[in-house]
């Protein structure tokens, strides 16, 4: 595992370096410049706030191809009944704050530090990160955020305060961008996203798609 220099924004090439259990490097900082560079390489931070920063590029990678989206009969009924309404980039800070503080089964605490949150908020202000908000009766009940690199969307975190809110937001997002996005990076496996059609692919296939996408920009 490689230690990063805080004074130099660089990473080992994830195409050539597998790391330990998907960990490419550790250390460095959470500057906007480093985060943006990392995501363009297919690397993301994931760590406990009181510990050293860990940088990941897991193999295999959990992704969703938009045209493979699965919508169950129950979710189709929910979407057709217009129980929820959706917006984009209307309250990014509130979405990421909810992702930080929402209680999750089997988890204590959060991986989203204040420093990391502020860097994502700056990326949003620069037009590099976006949020999807889910509303019910004019209240924010769900949403998610992530970083978009051309035709690849790197999803970061989602939250739901009522049943099916985050699923509905994700379905809305995928259907809205299915002709624009080639791939949605979900990073690591969750049953929640697997039920919507996400699946594992080899790291090299993911990186090839990401790199090809970058070359087209």
N, C-alpha and C positions, 0 to 999 in steps of 0.2 A: 504494500500500500504506500502511495506516494504522498509526502507532505507538501502542501502548497506554500509558496512564498507570498506573504501579504503584499509585498511591493511589486509583484509581477503577476499579471493576469494571464495565466496559462494552465492547461490541463494535459494529462497524458491522453494520447489518442485512443478513444474507446474502441475503435476498430482493431487496434493492435494490442490493447491491454485489457485483460478481463477482470483484474482486481480480485478482491476477496468477497465472495458472495454478492457480487454486483457493486461493491464499493470501489470506486475508481481512485479516490484521493480523500485526504482530510486536511482541515485547516483552511488557510486563506481568509477571506472576508465575505461579506454579503453585499458588497457594493452593487449598484445597478449595472455597472459595466461588466462585472464578473458574472452576475446572474444571466444577463443577456447572452454573453459569450458561451456560458455553460449550456444553456438551452439550445443554442444553435448547433452544439456538438452532440446533443442528445443526453446531456448530463443534468441532474437536478439535485438540490440539497434536501436531505431528510435526516433529522437528528433530534436529540433531546436538547432543549434550550440551554440547560446547564452544562452540557458536554461540548466537545469539539465538533465543529461542522464536518459532516460527512457528505461526500458527493457520490451519487449513484448513477450507474448505467446497467441495470439488471439484464440478465439473459436467462430465460426468454423475457420479452417485453409484452405487457398487457395493453392491447390497443383495440380500437373499434374502427372498422371501415364503414363509413356512413351508409353505404348501400346495403350493409348487412344488419342494419338496425332491426331489432325484434320488438314488436309491440304486442303485448298480450291482449286478449279480448277484454279483460277488466280495465287495462290502461286505455284501450281504444274508447271504451265507454266514457271513462273519465275525461279524456281529451275532447270527445264529441259533446259532452255536456257543458263544456266551458266553465268548469269549476274554478280554474285558475286563469289568471292573465299574466302576461310576460312582458318584460322590458329588457333592454340591453344598456349597460353602462350608465344606469341612472343613479346608483348608489354603491359604487365599488367598495368604498371603505366600510360601509355597513355590512356588505356581503362577506368580506374577508374577516371582519370582526366576529360575525356569527360563526364562521367556519372555525375560528380560534376557540370560541367559548362554548359551542354546542356540546352537550353531553353525548358521548358515544359508548355504546355497549362494549364492554371488555377493554375500555381504555380509560386511563387516569391521566389527567393533564393534557397537554397539547404539544405538538412539534412546531407550531407556528409561534416563533418568538416575536417580540415587538419589533426588533431590528429587521427581521425578514419581512414582516408585514409592511413596514414603511418602505422597503425596497420594492415590493410588489406594487404598492400604491404609486410610487414614482414611475415605475414601468407603465402603469395605467395612464398616468398623466402624460407620458411620452407617446401614448397611442400604441403601446406594445402588449398590453395586457387588457383583458376585457372581463366583464361580469355579465351574467344572466340572472335576472331577478324574477322570482315567482311571487305573485300577489293573490291574496284571497280577502275579499271584503276590505280592500284598500290597505291591507296589512302585509308586510313582507314575511312570507312563510317559508321561503326556500330560495335556493340559488347556488351558483358555483362561479368560479373564476379560473382563469388560466392565461397562458401566453400564446399568441398566434404568431407563427413563423411561416409566412406565405400561405401555403395550402395545408399546413399541419397545425392543429390546435393541441397544445400541451395542457391538458386539464390538471388542475392542482388540488382543489378541495371543494366539497359541496356540503350543504347543510339542509335540513328540513325540520320545520317546527310542527308540521301536520303531515299525516300519512300521504305518501305518493307525491309530495311537492317537488322533491329533487328529481324524481323520475320524470315527472311531467316537464320540468324545466329542461332536462337533458333531451327528451324526445323532441320538444319544441326546437331546441337549438340544432339538433342533428337534421331535422327535417328542413329547417330554414337554410342550412348551409350545405346540404348534401351534394349540391352541384358545384360547390366551391372548394370544400375541404376534401383532400385525398385520404387523410388519416387523422384520427383523434387518439392522442397518446394518453392512456389511463394509468401508465407507470406500473403499478402493482395490482395483483388480482384482488377483486372484491366480488362476492356473489351478486351484489346489487347491480353492478355493471355487466357481469356475465349474463344475467337474465335479460339484458337489453341487447346482447349480441357481441359484446367484447370478447376477445380471445387472445391467447398467447401466440406470438410469432418470434422467430429467432432474432436476437439482437442485431445481427448483421443485416437482416431484411429491413428492420426498422430504420437503422442508420442509413442504409442505401436510399430509402424513400425520403428521409429527412435531407440528406446531402443533395440528392437530385432536385428536391424542391428548392433548396438554397441556391443551386446553380441557375435555376430558372428565374430567380428574382431579378 
